[in-house]
Amino acid sequence: HIVTDTQEKDERSEQNFSTLIYGSRWTIEPIPKYSLPDKEMPPHVAYKLIKDDLQLDGNPVLNLASFVTTYMEDEAEELMKENLSKNFIDFEEYPVSVELQNRCVSIIARLFNAPVDESIGVSTIGSSEAIMLAVLSMKRLWKNRRISEGKPVDKPNLVMAASVQVCLEKATRYFEIEEKFVYLTEDTYVLQPEKAVELVDENTIGVCVILGSTFTGHYEDVKSVNDLLLAKNQKNGWDVPIHVDAASGGFVAPFVNPDLVWDFRLTSFISLDIRNDIVAVISPTAKVHGILNCSYNHRLELVRSINVSGHKYGLCYPGIGWAIWKSRKYLPEELIFNVNYLGSDQASFTLNFSKGASNVIAQYYVLIRLGRQGFTSIMKNLMSIADYLAARIEATNKFTILSDRNGNGLPLVAFKLKAKDIHYDEYDVAQRIREHQWIVPAYTMAPNIQHVKLLRVVVREDFSRER
């Protein structure tokens, strides 16, 4: 008993007074990995051991593979730390956090030119959750419409490019929806509107169009898909909508290419000249003579929902995304759950329930801190740096640039080797670059053109020209 008491006394003494972590017994014992340790350790020791372990991670600043934000201002980080303990879903206890979400939804919806009094949205963990909510909404609306018409509902499908982000493929498989892919070619790295609309049938719940391809950063042609699909809907009596996956481009295009037509905005109207049987797209302000009949298309009628990632070019740390619907009527009531066991009646439309409020708060900080002027300055800088980098890579005469430039796509540079008769490939180049600590991914293109290999550098906010 005397020996045991002495040992316990020594252990307590070490826990209370040892300040030299590397002189303590914990540095020569294995760190608990797969089972709970029998005894506790001092907080500063646990902190240091884990911090040392994490030094083996890559440096986020040098990770040119990721779209996810790696820099936020000190004030934003402080707000996040102060609110880490808040559970966002507890609306009764944290009503201001919910109000900040609603303000973000309103700001983003207006940024996407949504009808002010009709739009609705929700914060999510990221674009994956937002996309799944949009797909669920499209499927349920399609199902309800088919049931009302007395038609079968067992074969829903979703039309999209084969280059979609994996979360869309997850959504189709998880929710039992057939995937209808538009396959890319070596000459076309984006969805071709004509081929997409050709695949649409009575079982199509929607067409997904990407604003910022993960592979090459290109924007797909939302307006052309809308116009072609609108004509097909009218011919067949369907109401197939469009969802825009703007995970990466939603916070870029409005500031760099504001005239690009892709969102909920007002657009041109279609005029029909009966005498010559000619359909023409005419500006709303144009004065045209001889038009006997006009049908007005005040918006991109079929764009019903948009997702965007706050933790990509929304300039927030990982854990925040947004789903926006043009009107409440495109979000089925039966998918919204009402609960009262947190102290008040509240509505919930998310795949998860509890989540931290700090990321929502951080997004609101970024939106009001930067405003339109700040976002425009940052995004134009990123485009300038991406164009500069593309020019420098091209100047080596060893690579072909695959991404777009001059603000016509995301601020990234996708490129491949020119030479064919060499003993190394893009993966070897990526490995050599990694030896210098930079992470530049090498990967293959989408299905059907997987023989094409490429490298990609994503230009984020903290990637300066000097870096």
Beta strands, then each sheet from edge to edge (+ up, - down):
strand 1: 120-124
strand 2: 157-161
strand 3: 178-182
strand 4: 204-210
strand 5: 242-245
strand 6: 269-273
strand 7: 278-282
strand 8: 293-295
strand 9: 303-309
strand 10: 321-325
strand 11: 337-339
strand 12: 346-348
strand 13: 399-401
strand 14: 412-417
strand 15: 442-444
strand 16: 453-458
sheet 1: 1+ 10- 9+ 5+ 4+ 2+ 3+
sheet 2: 7+ 6- 8+
sheet 3: 11+ 12-
sheet 4: 13+ 14- 16+ 15-
end
